């Protein structure tokens, strides 16, 4: 995910087309929303969110039979 290449849109336009914004985030790539020309938020799919928040397992936990 190269942040510099992701679509950006102003917050005013995003409010009027939120369902389109969500659809593009689900089907294409994360969508960056700007306020006054500066990044404000990123809308991303649940799959993308899970990829970046997936807890890291260490080798000891992988061998734990009680897990």
C-alpha positions as CSV (number, residue, x, y, z in Angstrom):
1,X,0.0,0.0,0.0
2,X,1.8,3.1,-1.2
3,X,0.2,5.9,0.6
4,X,1.3,8.6,-1.9
5,X,-0.7,6.9,-4.7
6,X,-4.0,6.4,-2.9
7,X,-7.1,8.4,-3.9
8,X,-7.7,11.5,-2.0
9,X,-10.9,13.5,-1.7
10,X,-12.0,16.6,0.3
11,X,-14.3,16.0,3.2
12,X,-17.1,18.0,1.7
13,X,-17.2,15.7,-1.3
14,X,-16.9,12.7,0.9
15,X,-20.0,13.6,3.0
16,X,-22.1,13.8,-0.1
17,X,-20.9,10.5,-1.6
18,X,-20.1,8.4,1.5
19,X,-21.6,5.1,0.2
20,X,-19.4,5.5,-3.0
21,X,-16.4,6.1,-0.8
22,X,-17.1,3.0,1.3
23,X,-17.6,0.9,-1.9
24,X,-14.3,2.1,-3.4
25,X,-12.5,1.3,-0.1
26,X,-13.9,-2.2,-0.1
27,X,-13.4,-3.0,-3.8
28,X,-10.3,-1.0,-4.7
29,X,-8.0,0.5,-2.1
30,X,-8.0,2.7,1.1
31,X,-9.5,6.1,0.5
32,X,-7.8,9.2,2.0
33,X,-10.1,12.0,3.0
34,X,-8.7,15.5,3.4
35,X,-9.6,18.6,5.3
36,X,-8.3,21.9,4.1
37,X,-5.8,20.0,1.9
38,X,-4.4,17.9,4.7
39,X,-5.0,14.2,5.4
40,X,-7.8,13.8,7.9
41,X,-8.8,10.1,7.9
42,X,-8.4,6.9,5.8
43,X,-11.4,4.8,5.0
44,X,-10.4,1.2,4.5
45,X,-12.0,-2.2,4.1
46,X,-12.3,-4.6,7.1
47,X,-9.9,-7.0,5.4
48,X,-7.3,-4.2,5.1
49,X,-7.9,-3.2,8.7
50,X,-7.4,-6.8,9.9
51,X,-4.1,-7.1,7.9
52,X,-2.6,-4.1,9.7
53,X,-3.9,-4.9,13.2
54,X,-3.3,-8.6,13.2
55,X,-1.6,-9.5,16.4
56,X,1.9,-11.0,15.9
57,X,2.4,-14.4,17.4
58,X,5.7,-15.4,18.8
59,X,7.2,-18.9,18.4
60,X,6.4,-19.9,22.0
61,X,2.7,-19.1,21.6
62,X,2.6,-21.3,18.5
63,X,3.8,-24.3,20.5
64,X,1.4,-23.7,23.4
65,X,-1.1,-26.7,23.5
66,X,-3.5,-24.7,25.7
67,X,-4.0,-21.9,23.3
